Amino acid sequence: SPDALFADDDEDHDHHDHDHDHERCGCIAKEFGFVIDCNKTEVVQAAVDYLQDENCILESKNNKTSECIRNFYIFQAHHDFCAHDDLPPFNEIIFHAMEEHFDTCFIERQYN
């Protein structure tokens, strides 16, 4: 479907910095095993719930569990890619509270 971005799309994997900050979300999705799909609001909501339930924001940036990192990437990739109407409500506030505590990946906004 045109609303889904599958991790094996032809993406430019030639990035220069090798830490994860600002790596392409398509590469991150492939590495962490998720698909960016704007129709899957329950996936985004589950990621947000995990981040809050596990207090992921309280772990230091260099000491986060891989599941906290994975769930933040799911949240952030969908936040940046999908129309905000497609996402569960209140996520905007939570996202901006969390984003400085995690590395982020890069993805262009989807336009309809």
Protein Blocks (a to p, Z undefined) as FASTA:
>chain_A
ZZbccfkbccdfbbfbfcfghpafklmmmmnopacdfklmmlmmmmmmmmmmnommmpcf
klccfklmmmmmmmmmmmmmpcfklpcehklmmmmmmmmmpccdddddddZZ
